């Protein structure tokens, strides 16, 4: 997890240097990177939650009792 954060910071600093050299807007580098890492973290957490709640999910239990 920390490695990903440091890699992100490194990419941002590289983007700042590239911005000075190439004149490309910094947002063109930062926004896709931040979105990608956010999506990765979201899906990892979602997978962990699904594993935890796989067997005794309250909605499933309620569904079995109702139907």
C-alpha positions in Angstrom: 0.0 0.0 0.0 2.8 2.5 1.0 4.7 1.5 -2.2 1.7 2.5 -4.3 1.5 5.9 -2.6 5.2 6.6 -3.1 5.0 5.5 -6.7 2.1 7.9 -7.2 4.1 10.8 -5.6 7.0 9.9 -7.8 4.8 10.0 -10.9 3.3 13.3 -9.8 6.8 14.9 -9.4 7.8 13.4 -12.8 4.7 15.0 -14.3 5.6 18.4 -12.7 9.1 18.1 -14.3 7.5 17.0 -17.6 5.0 20.0 -17.3 7.9 22.4 -17.2 9.7 20.8 -20.2 6.7 20.0 -22.4 4.1 22.5 -21.5 1.5 19.8 -21.0 -1.1 20.6 -18.3 -0.4 18.8 -15.0 -4.0 17.7 -14.7 -3.6 15.5 -17.8 -1.1 13.4 -15.7 -2.6 13.6 -12.2 -6.3 13.0 -12.8 -6.1 9.6 -14.5 -3.5 8.3 -12.0 -5.6 9.4 -9.0 -8.8 7.9 -10.6 -7.0 4.6 -11.4 -5.6 4.2 -7.9 -9.0 5.1 -6.3 -10.7 2.5 -8.5 -8.1 -0.2 -7.6 -8.5 0.5 -3.8 -12.3 0.5 -4.1 -12.4 -2.8 -5.8 -9.9 -4.4 -3.4 -12.0 -3.3 -0.4 -15.2 -4.5 -2.2 -13.6 -7.9 -2.7 -12.6 -8.1 1.0 -16.1 -7.1 2.1 -17.7 -9.7 -0.2 -15.4 -12.4 1.3 -16.4 -11.4 4.8 -20.1 -11.2 4.1 -20.3 -14.2 1.8 -22.0 -16.6 4.1 -24.0 -14.6 6.7 -25.0 -11.5 4.8 -28.0 -9.9 6.6 -30.0 -9.2 3.4 -29.5 -12.8 2.2 -30.6 -14.2 5.6 -33.7 -11.9 5.6 -34.4 -13.0 2.1 -34.4 -16.7 3.0 -36.8 -16.0 5.9 -39.1 -13.9 3.8 -39.4 -16.2 0.8 
